[in-house]
Amino acid sequence: MTVTTSTLRPAPAPSDPAMLPTPALVIDGAVARRNIDRLAAYCRAHGIALRPHTKTHKSRFVGNLQLAAGALGLTVAKVGEAEVMAKAGEPVDLLMAYPAVDAARTARLARLAGDGPVSVGLDTAPAAEALSAAAAAAGTTIGVLVDLDVGFGRTGVGSPSMAVDLAMLVDRLPGLRLDGIMCYPGQVKMPPADQGPVLAAIAALLADAIDRFDRAGLARRIVSGGSTPTAYQSHLIPQCTEVRPGTSVYADMNIVRGGFGTLADCAARVVCTVVSDAVPGQVVLDAGSKTLTSDLCGPAPQSGHGHVVEYPEAVIHRLTEEHGQVDVARCATRPRVGERVTVIPNHVCPCVNLQDVVWWHEGDTLTALPVDARGRLS
């Protein structure tokens, strides 16, 4: 399947790029496609299924690009994202890698499961029971992956034996189908060359869980893991049948400064206008926290609130809602008032969620791409 921007019906783009209203989040379509294709090729080469996380792009168009490149399905964080991404293909195999507990959320998932395959990662008995009740009431079936904590300490049961206990409950509950195990190696932030020992420890933990599942006669056709920092080392955890990278589609300064990609991999860049230079040694951009978010760069928190491509010595040292204050004291030349500059965000995922549209730039064409799942936080 070939996915092109001709499938979109967005707002018209300005014929003159200089008339693009700023701040504007512009996606280099060629770079995004290259990122998608590269990860898909890696997964094919290593026999790993790919289920990319849509939390980064929140776009049915980009989700379709990922499916066309060979992804077996898509990952979402919330039911609202699932409802949007269910329309990205016919049908889309969806994993919500987030526990559903409340009645409103479980009921929506149960209805969605009537239209196509839906699975959920969870780590508590109350979540399993709530999901079962909703599925049984709707007459649908929802797949379940038992979430096992492999070191990040955010969600997930604390041991393989606890994973088996929860899996046995899931296996007994009506409306649920036990599909296997989910994990998230979010603690792995060291450079790729140094990840081997910690990934080996995760592999050993998963091997223990799989062995216990097998001895208990429990299904584990899916073992889902992965992240963008570990994406190209996924083969070092051979127990994983699929991986769920998200940020890799656009990349950002967390990825660059963490050593997981380069500036050339950053498809998403915020075009800004310099609106003031009244304070000595400083210019002000029209992009503040409502555009760039307040996230500092995890691997380099002193680097400021993003990277100014044209002036790499500049530091965006302070953000208020609509102002980005940039220290240009170390720049050989300083930006002029009215000049447009390009900022690569520290963390692109929340930046996308702040936009109604992003601007997909491919060849000579600039297209307004809706952020379909913007604000779908429930």
C-alpha positions as CSV (number, residue, x, y, z in Angstrom):
1,M,0.0,0.0,0.0
2,T,1.3,3.5,-0.9
3,V,0.2,6.2,1.5
4,T,0.4,9.8,0.1
5,T,-0.9,13.1,1.4
6,S,-3.5,13.0,-1.4
7,T,-5.5,10.9,1.0
8,L,-5.9,13.9,3.3
9,R,-8.5,16.6,3.2
10,P,-6.8,19.2,5.4
11,A,-6.9,23.0,5.6
12,P,-5.1,24.7,2.6
13,A,-1.5,25.4,3.1
14,P,0.0,28.8,2.1
15,S,1.4,28.9,-1.4
16,D,4.4,30.9,0.0
17,P,6.2,29.1,2.8
18,A,7.1,32.5,4.2
19,M,3.4,32.9,4.9
20,L,3.3,29.8,7.2
21,P,2.0,31.1,10.5
22,T,4.5,30.6,13.3
23,P,5.2,28.9,15.6
24,A,4.5,25.9,13.3
25,L,5.5,22.3,13.8
26,V,6.8,21.1,10.4
27,I,7.4,17.4,9.6
28,D,10.0,16.5,7.0
29,G,8.0,13.8,5.2
30,A,11.1,12.2,3.6
31,V,12.9,11.9,7.0
32,A,9.8,10.5,8.7
33,R,9.3,7.9,6.0
34,R,13.0,7.0,6.2
35,N,12.7,6.6,10.0
36,I,9.7,4.4,9.5
37,D,11.3,2.3,6.8
38,R,14.5,1.8,8.7
39,L,12.9,0.5,11.8
40,A,10.6,-1.8,9.8
41,A,13.6,-3.2,7.9
42,Y,15.5,-3.8,11.2
43,C,12.5,-5.7,12.6
44,R,12.1,-7.8,9.5
45,A,15.8,-8.7,9.5
46,H,15.6,-9.9,13.1
47,G,12.2,-11.6,12.9
48,I,10.6,-9.2,15.3
49,A,7.1,-7.9,14.8
50,L,6.6,-4.2,15.0
51,R,3.7,-2.4,16.7
52,P,4.7,1.3,16.9
53,H,3.3,3.5,19.5
54,T,1.1,6.3,18.1
55,K,1.5,8.6,21.2
56,T,4.2,10.5,19.3
57,H,2.4,11.4,16.1
58,K,-1.3,10.9,17.0
59,S,-2.0,10.8,13.3
60,R,-4.0,8.3,11.2
61,F,-2.0,9.3,8.2
62,V,1.3,8.4,9.9
63,G,-0.2,5.3,11.4
64,N,-1.1,4.2,7.9
65,L,2.5,4.8,6.8
66,Q,3.7,2.5,9.6
67,L,1.2,-0.2,8.7
68,A,2.1,0.1,5.0
69,A,5.8,-0.4,6.0
70,G,4.9,-3.7,7.7
71,A,3.7,-3.0,11.2
72,L,1.4,-5.7,12.4
73,G,-0.7,-3.2,14.4
74,L,-0.5,-0.1,16.4
75,T,0.0,0.8,20.1
76,V,-1.9,3.4,21.9
77,A,-1.9,4.8,25.5
78,K,-5.6,5.8,25.9
79,V,-9.0,4.6,24.7
80,G,-9.5,7.9,22.8
81,E,-6.3,7.2,20.8
82,A,-7.6,3.7,20.2
83,E,-10.9,5.0,18.9
84,V,-9.0,7.3,16.4
85,M,-6.4,4.7,15.3
86,A,-9.0,2.0,14.8
87,K,-9.9,4.0,11.6
88,A,-6.3,3.9,10.3
89,G,-6.8,0.5,8.6
90,E,-9.3,-2.2,8.0
91,P,-9.2,-3.4,10.8
92,V,-6.2,-2.3,12.9
93,D,-4.8,-4.7,15.5
94,L,-4.6,-2.4,18.6
95,L,-2.8,-2.7,21.9
96,M,-3.5,-0.3,24.6
97,A,-0.3,-0.4,26.7
98,Y,-2.0,1.2,29.6
99,P,-4.3,-0.3,32.3
100,A,-8.0,0.3,32.0
101,V,-9.9,0.3,35.4
102,D,-12.8,2.8,35.4
103,A,-16.2,1.9,34.0
104,A,-16.2,4.5,31.3
105,R,-12.9,3.4,29.8
106,T,-13.5,-0.3,30.0
107,A,-17.0,0.1,28.4
108,R,-15.5,2.0,25.4
109,L,-12.8,-0.6,25.0
110,A,-15.4,-3.4,25.0
111,R,-17.4,-1.6,22.3
112,L,-14.3,-1.0,20.2
113,A,-13.4,-4.7,20.5
114,G,-16.6,-5.4,18.5
115,D,-15.1,-3.8,15.5
116,G,-11.6,-5.3,15.5
117,P,-8.9,-6.8,17.6
118,V,-8.1,-5.0,20.8
119,S,-5.8,-6.0,23.6
120,V,-4.8,-4.3,26.9
121,G,-1.8,-4.4,29.1
122,L,-2.7,-4.5,32.8
123,D,-1.1,-5.4,36.2
124,T,-3.8,-5.7,38.8
125,A,-6.7,-8.0,39.5
126,P,-9.2,-5.1,39.8
127,A,-8.3,-4.0,36.3
128,A,-8.7,-7.5,34.9
129,E,-12.1,-7.9,36.7
130,A,-13.3,-4.5,35.4
131,L,-12.3,-5.2,31.9
132,S,-13.9,-8.7,32.1
133,A,-17.2,-7.2,33.3
134,A,-17.3,-4.7,30.5
135,A,-16.4,-7.2,27.8
136,A,-19.0,-9.7,29.1
137,A,-21.7,-7.0,29.1
138,A,-20.9,-6.0,25.5
139,G,-20.5,-9.6,24.3
140,T,-17.0,-9.0,23.0
141,T,-13.6,-10.4,23.8
142,I,-10.5,-8.3,24.8
143,G,-7.0,-9.7,24.7
144,V,-4.8,-9.2,27.8
145,L,-1.1,-8.9,28.2
146,V,0.1,-9.2,31.8
147,D,2.4,-6.2,32.4
148,L,5.7,-7.3,34.1
149,D,8.0,-4.6,35.6
150,V,11.5,-5.2,34.2
151,G,13.1,-2.3,36.1
152,F,11.4,1.0,35.2
153,G,9.2,0.9,38.3
154,R,6.2,2.6,36.8
155,T,3.6,-0.1,36.2
156,G,3.9,-3.9,36.1
157,V,3.8,-6.8,38.5
158,G,6.9,-7.2,40.6
159,S,8.0,-10.7,39.7
160,P,7.4,-13.6,37.2
161,S,5.5,-15.5,39.8
162,M,3.1,-12.6,40.3
163,A,2.7,-12.4,36.5
164,V,1.6,-16.1,36.6
165,D,-0.9,-15.4,39.4
166,L,-2.5,-12.6,37.5
167,A,-2.4,-14.5,34.2
168,M,-4.3,-17.4,35.8
169,L,-7.0,-15.0,36.9
170,V,-7.2,-13.5,33.5
171,D,-7.5,-16.9,32.0
172,R,-10.5,-17.7,34.1
173,L,-12.4,-14.4,33.5
174,P,-15.2,-14.2,30.9
175,G,-14.7,-11.8,28.0
176,L,-10.9,-11.9,28.3
177,R,-8.3,-13.8,26.2
178,L,-4.9,-14.2,27.7
179,D,-2.4,-13.3,25.0
180,G,0.9,-13.1,26.9
181,I,3.3,-10.7,28.6
182,M,4.1,-7.0,28.2
183,C,7.1,-5.0,29.5
184,Y,8.6,-1.6,29.1
185,P,12.4,-1.1,29.5
186,G,12.0,2.6,30.1
187,Q,15.0,2.7,32.5
188,V,17.4,1.8,29.7
189,K,18.8,5.3,28.8
190,M,22.5,4.5,28.4
191,P,24.2,4.6,24.9
192,P,23.4,1.6,22.7
193,A,26.9,0.2,23.0
194,D,26.5,0.0,26.8
195,Q,23.0,-1.6,26.9
196,G,24.0,-5.2,26.6
197,P,24.2,-6.1,30.3
198,V,20.9,-4.5,31.3
199,L,19.1,-6.0,28.3
200,A,20.6,-9.4,29.2
201,A,19.1,-9.1,32.6
202,I,15.7,-8.2,31.2
203,A,15.9,-11.1,28.8
204,A,16.6,-13.4,31.8
205,L,13.6,-12.1,33.6
206,L,11.4,-12.6,30.6
207,A,12.8,-16.1,30.1
208,D,11.8,-16.9,33.7
209,A,8.3,-15.6,33.2
210,I,7.9,-17.5,30.0
211,D,9.0,-20.7,31.6
212,R,6.6,-20.2,34.4
213,F,3.8,-19.5,31.9
214,D,4.6,-22.7,30.0
215,R,4.7,-24.8,33.1
216,A,1.3,-23.5,34.1
217,G,-0.1,-24.1,30.7
218,L,-0.8,-20.3,30.1
219,A,-0.9,-18.7,26.7
220,R,2.0,-16.3,25.8
221,R,1.9,-16.0,22.0
222,I,2.8,-12.3,22.4
223,V,5.7,-11.0,24.5
224,S,5.6,-7.2,23.8
225,G,8.4,-4.9,24.8
226,G,10.7,-2.2,23.4
227,S,11.3,1.5,23.4
228,T,13.0,4.0,21.1
229,P,16.3,4.0,23.1
230,T,16.5,0.2,22.8
231,A,14.8,-0.1,19.4
232,Y,17.9,-1.2,17.5
233,Q,19.1,-3.5,20.2
234,S,15.8,-5.4,20.4
235,H,17.4,-8.5,19.2
236,L,19.3,-8.7,22.5
237,I,16.0,-9.6,24.1
238,P,15.1,-12.6,21.9
239,Q,12.1,-13.4,24.1
240,C,10.2,-10.4,22.7
241,T,7.9,-11.2,19.8
242,E,7.1,-7.6,19.1
243,V,8.4,-4.1,20.0
244,R,6.6,-0.8,20.5
245,P,8.9,2.2,19.8
246,G,7.1,5.6,19.5
247,T,9.5,8.6,19.4
248,S,11.6,7.0,16.6
249,V,9.2,8.1,14.0
250,Y,10.1,11.8,14.4
251,A,13.0,11.8,16.9
252,D,13.9,14.8,19.1
253,M,16.8,16.1,21.2
254,N,16.3,13.5,23.9
255,I,17.1,10.9,21.2
256,V,20.0,12.9,19.8
257,R,21.7,13.8,23.0
258,G,21.1,10.3,24.4
259,G,23.0,8.9,21.4
260,F,20.1,7.0,19.9
261,G,19.9,9.1,16.7
262,T,21.3,12.2,14.9
263,L,20.1,15.6,14.0
264,A,19.4,14.3,10.5
265,D,16.9,11.8,12.0
266,C,14.8,14.7,13.5
267,A,11.8,15.0,11.2
268,A,9.9,17.3,13.5
269,R,11.1,20.9,13.8
270,V,9.3,24.0,15.1
271,V,9.6,27.1,12.8
272,C,9.6,30.2,14.9
273,T,9.9,33.9,14.4
274,V,12.2,36.2,16.3
275,V,9.9,38.9,17.8
276,S,12.3,40.9,20.0
277,D,16.0,41.6,20.6
278,A,15.5,44.5,23.0
279,V,17.4,42.8,25.9
280,P,21.2,42.7,25.3
281,G,22.5,39.2,24.6
282,Q,19.0,37.8,24.0
283,V,16.4,37.3,21.4
284,V,12.8,36.2,21.9
285,L,11.0,33.6,19.8
286,D,7.2,33.4,19.4
287,A,7.3,29.8,20.8
288,G,7.0,29.3,24.5
289,S,5.8,26.5,26.8
290,K,2.5,26.3,24.9
291,T,4.5,25.2,21.8
292,L,7.8,23.6,23.1
293,T,6.5,22.4,26.5
294,S,8.6,22.9,29.6
295,D,10.4,19.6,29.2
296,L,14.2,19.8,29.6
297,C,16.4,17.4,27.8
298,G,16.8,14.3,29.9
299,P,20.4,13.5,28.9
300,A,21.5,17.2,28.9
301,P,19.2,19.3,31.2
302,Q,21.5,22.3,30.9
303,S,21.1,22.5,27.1
304,G,17.9,24.5,27.3
305,H,14.4,24.0,25.9
306,G,15.4,22.8,22.4
307,H,18.1,23.1,19.8
308,V,18.1,26.1,17.5
309,V,19.3,24.6,14.2
310,E,20.6,27.8,12.5
311,Y,22.4,29.0,15.7
312,P,23.7,25.9,17.5
313,E,25.5,28.0,20.1
314,A,22.2,29.7,21.2
315,V,20.4,28.4,24.3
316,I,16.7,28.7,24.9
317,H,17.1,29.4,28.5
318,R,13.6,30.4,29.6
319,L,10.1,29.7,28.5
320,T,6.9,31.4,29.4
321,E,3.6,30.6,27.8
322,E,4.2,32.5,24.5
323,H,7.8,33.6,24.7
324,G,11.0,31.7,24.2
325,Q,14.0,33.6,25.6
326,V,17.2,32.7,23.8
327,D,20.7,33.5,25.1
328,V,22.7,34.4,22.0
329,A,25.8,35.7,23.8
330,R,28.0,32.9,22.4
331,C,26.7,33.2,18.8
332,A,29.1,34.7,16.2
333,T,26.1,36.3,14.6
334,R,22.7,36.9,16.2
335,P,19.3,36.3,14.8
336,R,17.5,39.5,13.5
337,V,14.0,40.5,14.5
338,G,11.6,39.1,11.9
339,E,14.0,36.2,11.0
340,R,12.7,32.7,11.1
341,V,14.6,30.0,12.9
342,T,14.0,26.3,13.4
343,V,13.9,24.5,16.8
344,I,14.2,20.8,17.4
345,P,12.1,20.1,20.6
346,N,13.5,18.2,23.5
347,H,10.5,15.9,23.7
348,V,8.4,15.8,20.6
349,C,5.4,13.8,21.8
350,P,3.8,16.5,24.0
351,C,4.7,19.1,21.4
352,V,2.6,17.3,18.8
353,N,-0.3,17.1,21.3
354,L,-0.3,20.9,21.6
355,Q,-1.0,21.3,17.9
356,D,-4.3,21.2,15.9
357,V,-2.3,20.4,12.8
358,V,1.3,19.8,11.9
359,W,2.7,20.8,8.5
360,W,3.9,17.8,6.4
361,H,6.6,19.0,4.1
362,E,7.5,16.6,1.3
363,G,9.1,17.7,-2.0
364,D,7.7,21.1,-2.9
365,T,4.4,20.3,-1.1
366,L,3.3,21.6,2.3
367,T,0.2,20.0,3.7
368,A,-1.7,20.7,6.9
369,L,-1.8,17.3,8.6
370,P,-4.5,16.9,11.3
371,V,-3.4,15.7,14.7
372,D,-6.3,13.3,14.9
373,A,-5.8,12.1,18.4
374,R,-4.9,15.4,19.9
375,G,-6.2,15.7,23.5
376,R,-7.5,12.2,23.6
377,L,-6.4,11.7,27.2
378,S,-9.1,9.5,28.5
